[in-house]
Amino acid sequence: MKLLGTEHRGTEAQREEEDQGDGGMFALSRKVIGCVIEVHRALGPGLLESAYEHALARELGLQGLPFQRQIDLPVMYKGERLPHCYRLDMVVDTRLLLELKAVEALLPLHKAQTLTYLRMSGLKTALLINFNVEAAKQGIRRISL
């Protein structure tokens, strides 16, 4: 038993070291995932993406996490801004992109879309979140450049 306790402390210490090395991104991601789990626990699967976005915004606010919603992401082509732009679902603490989905299953296309949003926005880390799952953890993917 003592050995298991030592391993657990080692794992926590390792996580703290990793967190310090990534500017707190691990801790921020963990807090956001907690908010996602709370929203999913309260609402369950089967709603529209917009309902989860509103609920997640409420939960992030309750937890004191700064965020923005529906941020314009212009498309640049050969130095010209195209008239059509995309919108980032949410950005937490100006550095963590949240791409929300309420789909039957996450597809490679969803990951590619999230990677493109990261490249175009200059952000480095995203959580791709699908709320249409039985358990919230099944629908969360961390994506980094």
C-alpha positions in Angstrom: 0.0 0.0 0.0 2.7 2.4 0.8 4.3 1.9 -2.6 1.0 2.8 -4.3 0.8 6.0 -2.2 4.4 6.9 -3.3 3.5 6.3 -6.9 0.5 8.5 -6.6 2.5 11.4 -5.1 5.1 10.9 -7.9 2.4 11.2 -10.5 1.0 14.3 -8.9 4.5 15.8 -8.7 5.1 14.9 -12.3 1.9 16.6 -13.3 2.8 19.8 -11.4 6.2 19.8 -13.1 4.5 19.4 -16.5 2.0 22.1 -15.6 4.8 24.5 -14.8 6.6 23.6 -18.1 3.5 24.4 -20.2 2.6 27.7 -18.6 -0.4 26.3 -16.6 -2.1 24.8 -19.7 -2.5 21.4 -18.0 -4.3 23.0 -15.0 -6.4 25.1 -17.2 -7.4 22.2 -19.4 -8.3 20.2 -16.3 -10.5 23.0 -14.9 -12.3 23.3 -18.3 -12.8 19.5 -18.5 -14.4 19.7 -15.0 -16.8 22.3 -16.3 -17.6 20.1 -19.4 -18.3 17.1 -17.2 -20.6 19.2 -15.0 -22.5 20.5 -18.0 -22.8 17.0 -19.4 -23.9 15.6 -16.0 -26.7 18.2 -15.8 -27.9 18.1 -19.4 -26.9 14.7 -20.8 -26.6 14.0 -24.5 -29.1 14.8 -27.2 -29.3 18.6 -27.3 -28.1 21.1 -29.9 -24.5 22.4 -29.7 -25.8 25.9 -28.9 -27.5 24.7 -25.7 -24.2 23.2 -24.5 -22.3 26.3 -25.5 -24.6 28.5 -23.4 -24.5 26.1 -20.4 -20.7 25.8 -20.7 -20.4 29.6 -20.7 -22.5 29.7 -17.6 -20.3 27.1 -15.9 -17.0 28.7 -16.9 -18.3 32.0 -15.5 -19.3 30.3 -12.2 -15.8 28.9 -11.9 -14.2 32.3 -12.5 -12.6 31.3 -15.8 -12.3 34.1 -18.3 -13.5 33.2 -21.8 -14.8 34.6 -25.1 -17.5 33.1 -27.3 -18.0 33.1 -31.1 -14.8 34.9 -32.0 -14.4 35.9 -35.6 -11.6 34.1 -37.4 -10.8 35.8 -40.7 -9.6 33.8 -43.6 -6.5 35.2 -45.3 -5.5 34.2 -48.8 -2.3 35.5 -50.4 -2.4 38.6 -48.3 -6.1 39.4 -48.8 -8.8 38.9 -46.2 -11.6 36.9 -47.7 -15.2 38.1 -47.1 -16.1 34.9 -45.4 -14.9 34.2 -41.9 -15.2 31.4 -39.4 -16.0 31.6 -35.7 -14.2 30.0 -32.9 -16.7 28.5 -30.5 -14.9 29.5 -27.3 -11.5 30.5 -26.1 -10.7 30.2 -22.4 -8.1 32.5 -20.8 -7.0 33.8 -24.3 -5.1 30.6 -24.9 -7.3 27.4 -24.9 -9.6 26.8 -27.9 -12.8 24.9 -27.3 -14.4 23.4 -30.4 -17.8 22.2 -29.4 -19.8 19.4 -31.1 -23.0 17.6 -30.6 -22.6 14.8 -33.2 -23.0 11.0 -33.3 -19.2 10.6 -33.4 -16.1 12.7 -33.7 -14.6 12.2 -37.2 -11.1 12.9 -38.6 -12.7 15.9 -40.2 -13.5 17.4 -36.8 -9.8 17.0 -35.7 -8.6 18.5 -39.0 -11.0 21.5 -38.6 -9.7 22.1 -35.1 -6.1 21.9 -36.2 -6.9 24.5 -38.9 -8.5 26.8 -36.4 -5.4 26.5 -34.2 -3.1 27.3 -37.0 -5.2 30.2 -38.2 -5.7 31.7 -34.7 -2.2 31.3 -33.5 -3.3 29.3 -30.5 -1.4 26.1 -29.6 -3.9 23.9 -27.7 -7.5 23.0 -28.1 -10.1 20.7 -26.6 -12.4 19.1 -29.1 -15.6 18.3 -27.2 -18.5 16.2 -28.3 -21.4 16.4 -25.9 -23.4 13.7 -27.6 -21.9 10.8 -25.7 -22.9 8.7 -22.7 -19.9 9.8 -20.5 -18.4 13.2 -21.0 -14.8 12.0 -20.9 -15.5 9.8 -24.0 -16.1 13.0 -26.0 -13.1 15.1 -25.1 -9.9 15.2 -27.2 -6.9 17.4 -26.5 -5.3 18.7 -29.7 -2.0 20.6 -29.8 0.2 22.0 -32.5 
